C-alpha cells in the first residue's frame, strides 16, 4: 500500500470506525504477526497461502461479529 502499511491502516480504521471488522490477509505468516494484529484490534488473521475455503470461513465469522485467528 503506498501510504500506510496494514497495521497503520488498521489503526486508522479502528480509530475512525470501531465497528468495522478488520481481517488481516497477509503474505507473511507467523505467530508474532498475528499477535500484533490482535493487539491493534483486528478481528481476524489469515495467510494468503491458506485455501479459499478458509478465507470464506474467516469472512463468515467476521460477518457474524466473531473473531477468526486460526492456529499457526
C-alpha angles and dihedrals in degrees: 000000000000102000109020134022119229093271093051091048092048092051091050092048092047093050095047101035111019092175094061112102115234121209119185111215104185140177087212123072132194141114094254092056092048091048090051089052090051091048093058092048105266115160096210147006132203133164123234090236090069123095124272088245091061090051089052090050090051093050090046092052093049091047087059091049092253127129126243120204110147120199113266 
